[in-house]
């Protein structure tokens, strides 16, 4: 819950003091990577902006910046899919 930062060649995500959950891409998230990251209970609706091919999703305590993503908006969720 304290702090998480994940990145690859296309971008990064970071959360500080926001509850989140990771799902490993293999047997272990640290060694095989992360397949899914879920953040719950954001204090404010995230702002979404795309500039120069980089999409940024931000809310207090959370920042997601990736190139080449697809944004899906649901009634109570925003999904960022890496392509």
Secondary structure in CASP SS format (residue, H / E / C, confidence):
PFRMAT SS
TARGET T0000
AUTHOR 0000-0000-0000
METHOD secondary structure of the structure
MODEL  1
X C 1.00
X C 1.00
X E 1.00
X E 1.00
X E 1.00
X E 1.00
X E 1.00
X E 1.00
X C 1.00
X C 1.00
X E 1.00
X E 1.00
X E 1.00
X E 1.00
X E 1.00
X E 1.00
X C 1.00
X C 1.00
X C 1.00
X E 1.00
X E 1.00
X E 1.00
X E 1.00
X E 1.00
X C 1.00
X C 1.00
X C 1.00
X C 1.00
X H 1.00
X H 1.00
X H 1.00
X H 1.00
X C 1.00
X E 1.00
X E 1.00
X E 1.00
X E 1.00
X E 1.00
X E 1.00
X C 1.00
X C 1.00
X C 1.00
X C 1.00
X C 1.00
X C 1.00
X C 1.00
X E 1.00
X E 1.00
X E 1.00
X E 1.00
X E 1.00
X C 1.00
X C 1.00
X E 1.00
X E 1.00
X E 1.00
X E 1.00
X E 1.00
X E 1.00
X C 1.00
X C 1.00
X E 1.00
X E 1.00
X E 1.00
X E 1.00
X E 1.00
X E 1.00
X C 1.00
X E 1.00
X E 1.00
X E 1.00
X E 1.00
X E 1.00
X C 1.00
X C 1.00
X C 1.00
X C 1.00
X E 1.00
X E 1.00
X E 1.00
X E 1.00
X E 1.00
X C 1.00
END
